[in-house]
Amino acid sequence: MKNQDKNKKERASNLIIANKENAYQLADASKAVSFKKDKKGKHLDALISSNVDNALALDLAANKELATQNKEKTKQTEALITANEKAVESDNLKSAFLANMSHEIRTPMNSILGFADLLKEPELHGDKQQKYIKIIEKSGARLLNTLNDIVDMSKIHAGVVKVNLKETNINKQIENIYKFFKPEAESKGIRFSFKNSLPKKEAFFLTDCEKIYTVLFHLVKNAIKYTKEGSVEIGYGGTTSSTWRNELLFFVKDTGVGIPKNRQNAIFESFTQADISGKLALDGNGLGLSITKAYVEFLGGKIWTESDEGKGAKFYFSLPYRIDLKEKTVLC
């Protein structure tokens, strides 16, 4: 009996020990499972966080790309608007040019044909006959000037203009311009004067005498045309340094209608006058100043204007004062 009780106690004790070990093993297993779950949870949290960060980064990149595209589209739209405005302005300028050109060609041509027909009258003689002849000559000269301007501008745009350096007496050039325009200025009651700064012996330098004459011609022609009363002065200043690259500074000043500030750059463009609306646009083809600018730049100088509307205008241009006369050819 006693042995049976003893065996029961031993089995109970062994069961208790076994259960404790199983409990420990279960606890360890539970901890392992919990650790694994926690690790998986952290891994999932990291993945979710990474995906959120990636999504935010992609969203930001997409927004930046959209913003850049919008800016580019805005710039393109503005560029198109500007181009359209320039195209409209160009069309207006060309229309104004064609209207002026038609006027510049038809008006003198009608005068030539009309007064040539009047000269056929058998009883026409004396002063009347001479008056008609002068009108024909003046109209012919006006028509020739228009055609010359068209030819000059065509050569400039075609890139076939050549510069022919010659020994030039600039004082003589100024005086020739003065003599040519003096009758026209006097007929309008305008005081016309000139200023030569260099003495005769120093007034020779290398330039294209034909082009400088054309430049002075257009500037003085415009000055007299746009001056109703007052004065017009043409001339040049002395040199600015002691080397062969000295510059002569030429000027043409008038007391005419002046040039609006917003048109002072445009007047040097082809087919353009200071006012194309017709309020101040007088006879002219709108090519003179663009030819002048091109020729000054061909000769190595620059041209600009200073003016206030209603207070006259001052045109300036500079040219290199080249006195290396070893290169001289024909004097002009």
ZADO-1210 file (C-alpha; in nm, 4 decimals, padded with zeros to 6 digits):
<atoms>
<atom x="00.0000" y="00.0000" z="00.0000" code="MET" pos="1"/>
<atom x="00.2749" y="00.2246" z="00.1047" code="LYS" pos="2"/>
<atom x="00.4656" y="00.1463" z="-00.2130" code="ASN" pos="3"/>
<atom x="00.1626" y="00.2346" z="-00.4245" code="GLN" pos="4"/>
<atom x="00.1230" y="00.5730" z="-00.2538" code="ASP" pos="5"/>
<atom x="00.4891" y="00.6372" z="-00.3011" code="LYS" pos="6"/>
<atom x="00.4663" y="00.5603" z="-00.6726" code="ASN" pos="7"/>
<atom x="00.1648" y="00.7896" z="-00.7105" code="LYS" pos="8"/>
<atom x="00.3515" y="01.0763" z="-00.5470" code="LYS" pos="9"/>
<atom x="00.6500" y="01.0221" z="-00.7715" code="GLU" pos="10"/>
<atom x="00.4294" y="01.0205" z="-01.0842" code="ARG" pos="11"/>
<atom x="00.2499" y="01.3330" z="-00.9649" code="ALA" pos="12"/>
<atom x="00.5800" y="01.5000" z="-00.8973" code="SER" pos="13"/>
<atom x="00.7071" y="01.4008" z="-01.2420" code="ASN" pos="14"/>
<atom x="00.3875" y="01.5314" z="-01.4033" code="LEU" pos="15"/>
<atom x="00.4214" y="01.8601" z="-01.2190" code="ILE" pos="16"/>
<atom x="00.7835" y="01.8926" z="-01.3324" code="ILE" pos="17"/>
<atom x="00.6878" y="01.7993" z="-01.6863" code="ALA" pos="18"/>
<atom x="00.4028" y="02.0498" z="-01.6862" code="ASN" pos="19"/>
<atom x="00.6382" y="02.3204" z="-01.5604" code="LYS" pos="20"/>
<atom x="00.8818" y="02.2468" z="-01.8421" code="GLU" pos="21"/>
<atom x="00.5942" y="02.2481" z="-02.0899" code="ASN" pos="22"/>
<atom x="00.4765" y="02.5760" z="-01.9416" code="ALA" pos="23"/>
<atom x="00.8248" y="02.7236" z="-01.9793" code="TYR" pos="24"/>
<atom x="00.8441" y="02.5962" z="-02.3356" code="GLN" pos="25"/>
<atom x="00.5005" y="02.7382" z="-02.4115" code="LEU" pos="26"/>
<atom x="00.6009" y="03.0683" z="-02.2555" code="ALA" pos="27"/>
<atom x="00.9193" y="03.0740" z="-02.4613" code="ASP" pos="28"/>
<atom x="00.7236" y="02.9858" z="-02.7750" code="ALA" pos="29"/>
<atom x="00.4704" y="03.2549" z="-02.6958" code="SER" pos="30"/>
<atom x="00.7490" y="03.5081" z="-02.6518" code="LYS" pos="31"/>
<atom x="00.9026" y="03.4000" z="-02.9806" code="ALA" pos="32"/>
<atom x="00.5699" y="03.4317" z="-03.1592" code="VAL" pos="33"/>
<atom x="00.5108" y="03.7707" z="-02.9997" code="SER" pos="34"/>
<atom x="00.8614" y="03.8858" z="-03.1015" code="PHE" pos="35"/>
<atom x="00.8042" y="03.7667" z="-03.4542" code="LYS" pos="36"/>
<atom x="00.4696" y="03.9450" z="-03.4635" code="LYS" pos="37"/>
<atom x="00.6283" y="04.2604" z="-03.3275" code="ASP" pos="38"/>
<atom x="00.9102" y="04.2370" z="-03.5812" code="LYS" pos="39"/>
<atom x="00.6602" y="04.1836" z="-03.8623" code="LYS" pos="40"/>
<atom x="00.4594" y="04.4776" z="-03.7350" code="GLY" pos="41"/>
<atom x="00.7609" y="04.7031" z="-03.7320" code="LYS" pos="42"/>
<atom x="00.8552" y="04.5823" z="-04.0785" code="HIS" pos="43"/>
<atom x="00.5037" y="04.6546" z="-04.2008" code="LEU" pos="44"/>
<atom x="00.5136" y="04.9989" z="-04.0359" code="ASP" pos="45"/>
<atom x="00.8467" y="05.0694" z="-04.2053" code="ALA" pos="46"/>
<atom x="00.7075" y="04.9589" z="-04.5407" code="LEU" pos="47"/>
<atom x="00.3976" y="05.1744" z="-04.4954" code="ILE" pos="48"/>
<atom x="00.6103" y="05.4722" z="-04.3878" code="SER" pos="49"/>
<atom x="00.8447" y="05.4193" z="-04.6836" code="SER" pos="50"/>
<atom x="00.5537" y="05.4003" z="-04.9251" code="ASN" pos="51"/>
<atom x="00.4015" y="05.7151" z="-04.7784" code="VAL" pos="52"/>
<atom x="00.7361" y="05.8978" z="-04.8143" code="ASP" pos="53"/>
<atom x="00.7711" y="05.7724" z="-05.1705" code="ASN" pos="54"/>
<atom x="00.4165" y="05.8796" z="-05.2491" code="ALA" pos="55"/>
<atom x="00.4814" y="06.2265" z="-05.1032" code="LEU" pos="56"/>
<atom x="00.8108" y="06.2553" z="-05.2952" code="ALA" pos="57"/>
<atom x="00.6403" y="06.1516" z="-05.6188" code="LEU" pos="58"/>
<atom x="00.3605" y="06.3966" z="-05.5507" code="ASP" pos="59"/>
<atom x="00.6065" y="06.6797" z="-05.4885" code="LEU" pos="60"/>
<atom x="00.8043" y="06.5896" z="-05.8018" code="ALA" pos="61"/>
<atom x="00.4836" y="06.5754" z="-06.0039" code="ALA" pos="62"/>
<atom x="00.3731" y="06.9132" z="-05.8660" code="ASN" pos="63"/>
<atom x="00.7127" y="07.0667" z="-05.9485" code="LYS" pos="64"/>
<atom x="00.6971" y="06.9239" z="-06.2987" code="GLU" pos="65"/>
<atom x="00.3461" y="07.0598" z="-06.3444" code="LEU" pos="66"/>
<atom x="00.4563" y="07.3990" z="-06.2108" code="ALA" pos="67"/>
<atom x="00.7524" y="07.4008" z="-06.4521" code="THR" pos="68"/>
<atom x="00.5266" y="07.3027" z="-06.7403" code="GLN" pos="69"/>
<atom x="00.2797" y="07.5758" z="-06.6444" code="ASN" pos="70"/>
<atom x="00.5620" y="07.8332" z="-06.6359" code="LYS" pos="71"/>
<atom x="00.6834" y="07.7184" z="-06.9771" code="GLU" pos="72"/>
<atom x="00.3295" y="07.7342" z="-07.1143" code="LYS" pos="73"/>
<atom x="00.2911" y="08.0844" z="-06.9666" code="THR" pos="74"/>
<atom x="00.6179" y="08.1947" z="-07.1266" code="LYS" pos="75"/>
<atom x="00.5165" y="08.0416" z="-07.4581" code="GLN" pos="76"/>
<atom x="00.1789" y="08.2138" z="-07.4379" code="THR" pos="77"/>
<atom x="00.3436" y="08.5479" z="-07.3585" code="GLU" pos="78"/>
<atom x="00.5933" y="08.4946" z="-07.6410" code="ALA" pos="79"/>
<atom x="00.3085" y="08.4194" z="-07.8820" code="LEU" pos="80"/>
<atom x="00.1205" y="08.7297" z="-07.7676" code="ILE" pos="81"/>
<atom x="00.4357" y="08.9419" z="-07.8121" code="THR" pos="82"/>
<atom x="00.5037" y="08.7870" z="-08.1524" code="ALA" pos="83"/>
<atom x="00.1452" y="08.8503" z="-08.2562" code="ASN" pos="84"/>
<atom x="00.1657" y="09.2127" z="-08.1401" code="GLU" pos="85"/>
<atom x="00.4910" y="09.2576" z="-08.3335" code="LYS" pos="86"/>
<atom x="00.3355" y="09.0952" z="-08.6386" code="ALA" pos="87"/>
<atom x="00.0377" y="09.3314" z="-08.6177" code="VAL" pos="88"/>
<atom x="00.2713" y="09.6294" z="-08.5717" code="GLU" pos="89"/>
<atom x="00.4839" y="09.5079" z="-08.8616" code="SER" pos="90"/>
<atom x="00.1756" y="09.4787" z="-09.0796" code="ASP" pos="91"/>
<atom x="00.0702" y="09.8308" z="-08.9798" code="ASN" pos="92"/>
<atom x="00.4184" y="09.9637" z="-09.0573" code="LEU" pos="93"/>
<atom x="00.4278" y="09.7877" z="-09.3931" code="LYS" pos="94"/>
<atom x="00.0804" y="09.9145" z="-09.4757" code="SER" pos="95"/>
<atom x="00.1878" y="10.2677" z="-09.3848" code="ALA" pos="96"/>
<atom x="00.5054" y="10.2216" z="-09.5890" code="PHE" pos="97"/>
<atom x="00.3151" y="10.0996" z="-09.8944" code="LEU" pos="98"/>
<atom x="00.0736" y="10.3912" z="-09.8645" code="ALA" pos="99"/>
<atom x="00.3638" y="10.6376" z="-09.8355" code="ASN" pos="100"/>
<atom x="00.5537" y="10.4687" z="-10.1165" code="MET" pos="101"/>
<atom x="00.2512" y="10.4832" z="-10.3430" code="SER" pos="102"/>
<atom x="00.2191" y="10.8520" z="-10.2601" code="HIS" pos="103"/>
<atom x="00.5935" y="10.9122" z="-10.3096" code="GLU" pos="104"/>
<atom x="00.5880" y="10.7560" z="-10.6565" code="ILE" pos="105"/>
<atom x="00.2489" y="10.8579" z="-10.7902" code="ARG" pos="106"/>
<atom x="00.2579" y="11.2226" z="-10.6787" code="THR" pos="107"/>
<atom x="00.5784" y="11.3268" z="-10.8595" code="PRO" pos="108"/>
<atom x="00.4913" y="11.1042" z="-11.1555" code="MET" pos="109"/>
<atom x="00.1523" y="11.2750" z="-11.1907" code="ASN" pos="110"/>
<atom x="00.3246" y="11.6142" z="-11.1703" code="SER" pos="111"/>
<atom x="00.5767" y="11.5199" z="-11.4359" code="ILE" pos="112"/>
<atom x="00.3125" y="11.3877" z="-11.6748" code="LEU" pos="113"/>
<atom x="00.0678" y="11.6694" z="-11.6040" code="GLY" pos="114"/>
<atom x="00.3057" y="11.9602" z="-11.6491" code="PHE" pos="115"/>
<atom x="00.4798" y="11.7923" z="-11.9439" code="ALA" pos="116"/>
<atom x="00.1396" y="11.7869" z="-12.1120" code="ASP" pos="117"/>
<atom x="00.0875" y="12.1570" z="-12.0296" code="LEU" pos="118"/>
<atom x="00.4199" y="12.2386" z="-12.1953" code="LEU" pos="119"/>
<atom x="00.2691" y="12.1246" z="-12.5252" code="LYS" pos="120"/>
<atom x="00.0472" y="12.4328" z="-12.5377" code="GLU" pos="121"/>
<atom x="00.1674" y="12.6428" z="-12.8343" code="PRO" pos="122"/>
<atom x="00.1057" y="12.9751" z="-12.6624" code="GLU" pos="123"/>
<atom x="00.2966" y="12.8811" z="-12.3461" code="LEU" pos="124"/>
<atom x="00.6186" y="13.0760" z="-12.3002" code="HIS" pos="125"/>
<atom x="00.8197" y="13.2932" z="-12.0652" code="GLY" pos="126"/>
<atom x="00.7912" y="13.2682" z="-11.6871" code="ASP" pos="127"/>
<atom x="00.5050" y="13.0196" z="-11.6935" code="LYS" pos="128"/>
<atom x="00.7008" y="12.7836" z="-11.9098" code="GLN" pos="129"/>
<atom x="01.0033" y="12.8045" z="-11.6778" code="GLN" pos="130"/>
<atom x="00.7791" y="12.7464" z="-11.3750" code="LYS" pos="131"/>
<atom x="00.6413" y="12.4271" z="-11.5271" code="TYR" pos="132"/>
<atom x="00.9906" y="12.3073" z="-11.6133" code="ILE" pos="133"/>
<atom x="01.1087" y="12.3650" z="-11.2558" code="LYS" pos="134"/>
<atom x="00.8112" y="12.1698" z="-11.1202" code="ILE" pos="135"/>
<atom x="00.8958" y="11.8823" z="-11.3529" code="ILE" pos="136"/>
<atom x="01.2620" y="11.8930" z="-11.2453" code="GLU" pos="137"/>
<atom x="01.1688" y="11.8997" z="-10.8752" code="LYS" pos="138"/>
<atom x="00.9228" y="11.6122" z="-10.9155" code="SER" pos="139"/>
<atom x="01.1804" y="11.4128" z="-11.1108" code="GLY" pos="140"/>
<atom x="01.4389" y="11.4648" z="-10.8372" code="ALA" pos="141"/>
<atom x="01.1863" y="11.3562" z="-10.5730" code="ARG" pos="142"/>
<atom x="01.1033" y="11.0425" z="-10.7690" code="LEU" pos="143"/>
<atom x="01.4727" y="10.9666" z="-10.8228" code="LEU" pos="144"/>
<atom x="01.5425" y="11.0028" z="-10.4490" code="ASN" pos="145"/>
<atom x="01.2654" y="10.7544" z="-10.3713" code="THR" pos="146"/>
<atom x="01.4003" y="10.5030" z="-10.6203" code="LEU" pos="147"/>
<atom x="01.7555" y="10.5498" z="-10.4874" code="ASN" pos="148"/>
<atom x="01.6336" y="10.4816" z="-10.1318" code="ASP" pos="149"/>
<atom x="01.4608" y="10.1630" z="-10.2446" code="ILE" pos="150"/>
<atom x="01.7763" y="10.0474" z="-10.4235" code="VAL" pos="151"/>
<atom x="01.9977" y="10.1336" z="-10.1222" code="ASP" pos="152"/>
<atom x="01.7722" y="09.9477" z="-09.8790" code="MET" pos="153"/>
<atom x="01.7565" y="09.6477" z="-10.1124" code="SER" pos="154"/>
<atom x="02.1374" y="09.6329" z="-10.1226" code="LYS" pos="155"/>
<atom x="02.1573" y="09.6600" z="-09.7423" code="ILE" pos="156"/>
<atom x="01.9120" y="09.3735" z="-09.6902" code="HIS" pos="157"/>
<atom x="02.0865" y="09.1657" z="-09.9578" code="ALA" pos="158"/>
<atom x="02.4239" y="09.2193" z="-09.7869" code="GLY" pos="159"/>
<atom x="02.5962" y="09.3476" z="-10.0992" code="VAL" pos="160"/>
<atom x="02.6934" y="09.6934" z="-09.9730" code="VAL" pos="161"/>
<atom x="03.0663" y="09.7641" z="-10.0066" code="LYS" pos="162"/>
<atom x="03.2659" y="10.0261" z="-09.8192" code="VAL" pos="163"/>
<atom x="03.5130" y="10.2216" z="-10.0353" code="ASN" pos="164"/>
<atom x="03.7581" y="10.4165" z="-09.8200" code="LEU" pos="165"/>
<atom x="03.8843" y="10.7358" z="-09.9797" code="LYS" pos="166"/>
<atom x="04.0629" y="11.0453" z="-09.8620" code="GLU" pos="167"/>
<atom x="03.7756" y="11.2784" z="-09.7816" code="THR" pos="168"/>
<atom x="03.7661" y="11.6485" z="-09.7048" code="ASN" pos="169"/>
<atom x="03.4925" y="11.6536" z="-09.4425" code="ILE" pos="170"/>
<atom x="03.4714" y="12.0329" z="-09.4423" code="ASN" pos="171"/>
<atom x="03.3921" y="12.0208" z="-09.8137" code="LYS" pos="172"/>
<atom x="03.1244" y="11.7548" z="-09.7549" code="GLN" pos="173"/>
<atom x="02.9538" y="11.9700" z="-09.4914" code="ILE" pos="174"/>
<atom x="02.9699" y="12.2777" z="-09.7153" code="GLU" pos="175"/>
<atom x="02.8243" y="12.0866" z="-10.0116" code="ASN" pos="176"/>
<atom x="02.5308" y="11.9722" z="-09.8008" code="ILE" pos="177"/>
<atom x="02.4815" y="12.3284" z="-09.6773" code="TYR" pos="178"/>
<atom x="02.4807" y="12.4705" z="-10.0318" code="LYS" pos="179"/>
<atom x="02.2367" y="12.2046" z="-10.1531" code="PHE" pos="180"/>
<atom x="01.9749" y="12.2603" z="-09.8816" code="PHE" pos="181"/>
<atom x="02.0194" y="12.6361" z="-09.8280" code="LYS" pos="182"/>
<atom x="01.7580" y="12.7394" z="-10.0905" code="PRO" pos="183"/>
<atom x="01.4983" y="12.5010" z="-09.9429" code="GLU" pos="184"/>
<atom x="01.5645" y="12.6245" z="-09.5890" code="ALA" pos="185"/>
<atom x="01.5440" y="12.9882" z="-09.6946" code="GLU" pos="186"/>
<atom x="01.2172" y="12.9266" z="-09.8791" code="SER" pos="187"/>
<atom x="01.0681" y="12.8063" z="-09.5478" code="LYS" pos="188"/>
<atom x="01.2157" y="13.0967" z="-09.3535" code="GLY" pos="189"/>
<atom x="01.4434" y="12.8656" z="-09.1523" code="ILE" pos="190"/>
<atom x="01.7874" y="12.9753" z="-09.0301" code="ARG" pos="191"/>
<atom x="02.0347" y="12.7240" z="-09.1711" code="PHE" pos="192"/>
<atom x="02.3971" y="12.7121" z="-09.0570" code="SER" pos="193"/>
<atom x="02.6972" y="12.4799" z="-09.0397" code="PHE" pos="194"/>
<atom x="03.0002" y="12.4318" z="-08.8159" code="LYS" pos="195"/>
<atom x="03.3366" y="12.2886" z="-08.9221" code="ASN" pos="196"/>
<atom x="03.5638" y="12.2316" z="-08.6220" code="SER" pos="197"/>
<atom x="03.8851" y="12.1197" z="-08.7900" code="LEU" pos="198"/>
<atom x="04.1112" y="12.3552" z="-08.9887" code="PRO" pos="199"/>
<atom x="04.1431" y="12.2859" z="-09.3593" code="LYS" pos="200"/>
<atom x="04.4752" y="12.0983" z="-09.3305" code="LYS" pos="201"/>
<atom x="04.3348" y="11.8567" z="-09.0700" code="GLU" pos="202"/>
<atom x="03.9947" y="11.8032" z="-09.2305" code="ALA" pos="203"/>
<atom x="04.1071" y="11.5025" z="-09.4364" code="PHE" pos="204"/>
<atom x="04.0387" y="11.1473" z="-09.3188" code="PHE" pos="205"/>
<atom x="03.9595" y="10.8047" z="-09.4615" code="LEU" pos="206"/>
<atom x="03.5949" y="10.7207" z="-09.5060" code="THR" pos="207"/>
<atom x="03.3407" y="10.6327" z="-09.7722" code="ASP" pos="208"/>
<atom x="03.2577" y="10.9814" z="-09.8978" code="CYS" pos="209"/>
<atom x="02.9436" y="10.8709" z="-10.0822" code="GLU" pos="210"/>
<atom x="02.7961" y="10.7048" z="-09.7756" code="LYS" pos="211"/>
<atom x="02.8769" y="10.9896" z="-09.5397" code="ILE" pos="212"/>
<atom x="02.7180" y="11.2301" z="-09.7887" code="TYR" pos="213"/>
<atom x="02.4055" y="11.0097" z="-09.7961" code="THR" pos="214"/>
<atom x="02.3935" y="11.0059" z="-09.4152" code="VAL" pos="215"/>
<atom x="02.4211" y="11.3853" z="-09.3897" code="LEU" pos="216"/>
<atom x="02.1745" y="11.4280" z="-09.6756" code="PHE" pos="217"/>
<atom x="01.9011" y="11.2238" z="-09.5050" code="HIS" pos="218"/>
<atom x="01.9517" y="11.3859" z="-09.1639" code="LEU" pos="219"/>
<atom x="01.9410" y="11.7423" z="-09.2977" code="VAL" pos="220"/>
<atom x="01.6504" y="11.6607" z="-09.5275" code="LYS" pos="221"/>
<atom x="01.4481" y="11.5325" z="-09.2298" code="ASN" pos="222"/>
<atom x="01.5482" y="11.8279" z="-09.0122" code="ALA" pos="223"/>
<atom x="01.4242" y="12.0806" z="-09.2675" code="ILE" pos="224"/>
<atom x="01.1121" y="11.8774" z="-09.3477" code="LYS" pos="225"/>
<atom x="01.0016" y="11.8589" z="-08.9833" code="TYR" pos="226"/>
<atom x="01.0906" y="12.2203" z="-08.8957" code="THR" pos="227"/>
<atom x="00.8266" y="12.4828" z="-08.9668" code="LYS" pos="228"/>
<atom x="01.0146" y="12.7703" z="-08.8037" code="GLU" pos="229"/>
<atom x="01.3363" y="12.8289" z="-08.6155" code="GLY" pos="230"/>
<atom x="01.6685" y="12.6839" z="-08.7193" code="SER" pos="231"/>
<atom x="01.8646" y="12.3857" z="-08.8456" code="VAL" pos="232"/>
<atom x="02.2363" y="12.3416" z="-08.7791" code="GLU" pos="233"/>
<atom x="02.4797" y="12.0844" z="-08.9165" code="ILE" pos="234"/>
<atom x="02.8387" y="12.0225" z="-08.8178" code="GLY" pos="235"/>
<atom x="03.0868" y="11.8125" z="-08.6261" code="TYR" pos="236"/>
<atom x="03.3055" y="11.8295" z="-08.3174" code="GLY" pos="237"/>
<atom x="03.6755" y="11.7661" z="-08.2784" code="GLY" pos="238"/>
<atom x="03.8583" y="11.4468" z="-08.1943" code="THR" pos="239"/>
<atom x="03.8385" y="11.2800" z="-07.8535" code="THR" pos="240"/>
<atom x="04.1897" y="11.1318" z="-07.8132" code="SER" pos="241"/>
<atom x="04.5392" y="11.1422" z="-07.9625" code="SER" pos="242"/>
<atom x="04.5425" y="10.8103" z="-08.1521" code="THR" pos="243"/>
<atom x="04.4363" y="10.7241" z="-08.5070" code="TRP" pos="244"/>
<atom x="04.1116" y="10.5825" z="-08.3641" code="ARG" pos="245"/>
<atom x="03.9925" y="10.9286" z="-08.2664" code="ASN" pos="246"/>
<atom x="03.6271" y="10.9902" z="-08.3376" code="GLU" pos="247"/>
<atom x="03.4551" y="11.2753" z="-08.5125" code="LEU" pos="248"/>
<atom x="03.1165" y="11.3524" z="-08.3613" code="LEU" pos="249"/>
<atom x="02.8679" y="11.4809" z="-08.6180" code="PHE" pos="250"/>
<atom x="02.5384" y="11.6487" z="-08.5362" code="PHE" pos="251"/>
<atom x="02.2236" y="11.7783" z="-08.7025" code="VAL" pos="252"/>
<atom x="02.0027" y="11.9928" z="-08.4772" code="LYS" pos="253"/>
<atom x="01.6610" y="12.1399" z="-08.5475" code="ASP" pos="254"/>
<atom x="01.3785" y="12.3217" z="-08.3694" code="THR" pos="255"/>
<atom x="01.1047" y="12.1165" z="-08.5332" code="GLY" pos="256"/>
<atom x="00.8232" y="11.8961" z="-08.4086" code="VAL" pos="257"/>
<atom x="01.0509" y="11.6613" z="-08.2155" code="GLY" pos="258"/>
<atom x="01.0174" y="11.2862" z="-08.1687" code="ILE" pos="259"/>
<atom x="00.8062" y="11.1096" z="-07.9028" code="PRO" pos="260"/>
<atom x="01.0145" y="10.9134" z="-07.6508" code="LYS" pos="261"/>
<atom x="00.8468" y="10.5848" z="-07.7411" code="ASN" pos="262"/>
<atom x="00.9360" y="10.6271" z="-08.1103" code="ARG" pos="263"/>
<atom x="01.3021" y="10.7287" z="-08.0834" code="GLN" pos="264"/>
<atom x="01.4345" y="10.3754" z="-08.1373" code="ASN" pos="265"/>
<atom x="01.1707" y="10.2753" z="-08.3911" code="ALA" pos="266"/>
<atom x="01.2533" y="10.5582" z="-08.6326" code="ILE" pos="267"/>
<atom x="01.5758" y="10.3812" z="-08.7296" code="PHE" pos="268"/>
<atom x="01.3803" y="10.0739" z="-08.8432" code="GLU" pos="269"/>
<atom x="01.2852" y="10.0186" z="-09.2049" code="SER" pos="270"/>
<atom x="00.9554" y="10.1647" z="-09.3323" code="PHE" pos="271"/>
<atom x="00.9057" y="10.3682" z="-09.0118" code="THR" pos="272"/>
<atom x="00.8401" y="10.7348" z="-08.9417" code="GLN" pos="273"/>
<atom x="00.8138" y="10.8995" z="-08.6006" code="ALA" pos="274"/>
<atom x="00.4345" y="10.9085" z="-08.6345" code="ASP" pos="275"/>
<atom x="00.2613" y="10.6613" z="-08.8667" code="ILE" pos="276"/>
<atom x="-00.0887" y="10.7701" z="-08.7657" code="SER" pos="277"/>
<atom x="-00.0877" y="11.0557" z="-09.0129" code="GLY" pos="278"/>
<atom x="-00.0873" y="11.3397" z="-08.7601" code="LYS" pos="279"/>
<atom x="00.2804" y="11.4176" z="-08.8079" code="LEU" pos="280"/>
<atom x="00.3689" y="11.1871" z="-09.0963" code="ALA" pos="281"/>
<atom x="00.4791" y="11.4076" z="-09.3813" code="LEU" pos="282"/>
<atom x="00.5987" y="11.3159" z="-09.7280" code="ASP" pos="283"/>
<atom x="00.8583" y="11.0413" z="-09.7118" code="GLY" pos="284"/>
<atom x="00.9064" y="10.6700" z="-09.7616" code="ASN" pos="285"/>
<atom x="01.0307" y="10.5845" z="-09.4122" code="GLY" pos="286"/>
<atom x="01.3647" y="10.4499" z="-09.5388" code="LEU" pos="287"/>
<atom x="01.5989" y="10.7443" z="-09.4865" code="GLY" pos="288"/>
<atom x="01.6929" y="10.6892" z="-09.1209" code="LEU" pos="289"/>
<atom x="01.7247" y="10.3118" z="-09.1550" code="SER" pos="290"/>
<atom x="01.9653" y="10.3657" z="-09.4467" code="ILE" pos="291"/>
<atom x="02.1488" y="10.6258" z="-09.2404" code="THR" pos="292"/>
<atom x="02.1885" y="10.3888" z="-08.9448" code="LYS" pos="293"/>
<atom x="02.3119" y="10.1065" z="-09.1679" code="ALA" pos="294"/>
<atom x="02.5693" y="10.3287" z="-09.3400" code="TYR" pos="295"/>
<atom x="02.7007" y="10.4736" z="-09.0121" code="VAL" pos="296"/>
<atom x="02.7492" y="10.1220" z="-08.8770" code="GLU" pos="297"/>
<atom x="02.9189" y="10.0121" z="-09.2007" code="PHE" pos="298"/>
<atom x="03.1652" y="10.2988" z="-09.1477" code="LEU" pos="299"/>
<atom x="03.2407" y="10.1821" z="-08.7933" code="GLY" pos="300"/>
<atom x="03.0335" y="10.4377" z="-08.6045" code="GLY" pos="301"/>
<atom x="02.7054" y="10.4639" z="-08.4171" code="LYS" pos="302"/>
<atom x="02.4046" y="10.6931" z="-08.4361" code="ILE" pos="303"/>
<atom x="02.1479" y="10.8119" z="-08.1828" code="TRP" pos="304"/>
<atom x="01.8988" y="11.0894" z="-08.1197" code="THR" pos="305"/>
<atom x="01.7998" y="11.3177" z="-07.8339" code="GLU" pos="306"/>
<atom x="01.4607" y="11.4805" z="-07.8557" code="SER" pos="307"/>
<atom x="01.1539" y="11.6039" z="-07.6714" code="ASP" pos="308"/>
<atom x="00.8246" y="11.6118" z="-07.8554" code="GLU" pos="309"/>
<atom x="00.7504" y="11.9656" z="-07.9697" code="GLY" pos="310"/>
<atom x="01.1007" y="12.0885" z="-07.8813" code="LYS" pos="311"/>
<atom x="01.3064" y="11.9822" z="-08.1791" code="GLY" pos="312"/>
<atom x="01.5520" y="11.6983" z="-08.2298" code="ALA" pos="313"/>
<atom x="01.9264" y="11.6417" z="-08.2182" code="LYS" pos="314"/>
<atom x="02.0811" y="11.3611" z="-08.4204" code="PHE" pos="315"/>
<atom x="02.4370" y="11.2530" z="-08.3459" code="TYR" pos="316"/>
<atom x="02.6640" y="11.0023" z="-08.5132" code="PHE" pos="317"/>
<atom x="03.0284" y="10.9190" z="-08.4614" code="SER" pos="318"/>
<atom x="03.2876" y="10.8016" z="-08.7119" code="LEU" pos="319"/>
<atom x="03.6487" y="10.6865" z="-08.6654" code="PRO" pos="320"/>
<atom x="03.8868" y="10.9694" z="-08.7521" code="TYR" pos="321"/>
<atom x="04.1321" y="10.7667" z="-08.9611" code="ARG" pos="322"/>
<atom x="04.4245" y="10.9734" z="-09.0827" code="ILE" pos="323"/>
<atom x="04.6482" y="10.6924" z="-09.2077" code="ASP" pos="324"/>
<atom x="04.6416" y="10.8383" z="-09.5558" code="LEU" pos="325"/>
<atom x="04.8843" y="10.5799" z="-09.6962" code="LYS" pos="326"/>
<atom x="04.5636" y="10.3977" z="-09.7941" code="GLU" pos="327"/>
<atom x="04.4177" y="10.6948" z="-09.9744" code="LYS" pos="328"/>
<atom x="04.2796" y="10.6694" z="-10.3254" code="THR" pos="329"/>
<atom x="04.0752" y="10.9366" z="-10.4976" code="VAL" pos="330"/>
<atom x="04.0056" y="11.2588" z="-10.3111" code="LEU" pos="331"/>
<atom x="03.6409" y="11.3457" z="-10.2661" code="CYS" pos="332"/>
</atoms>
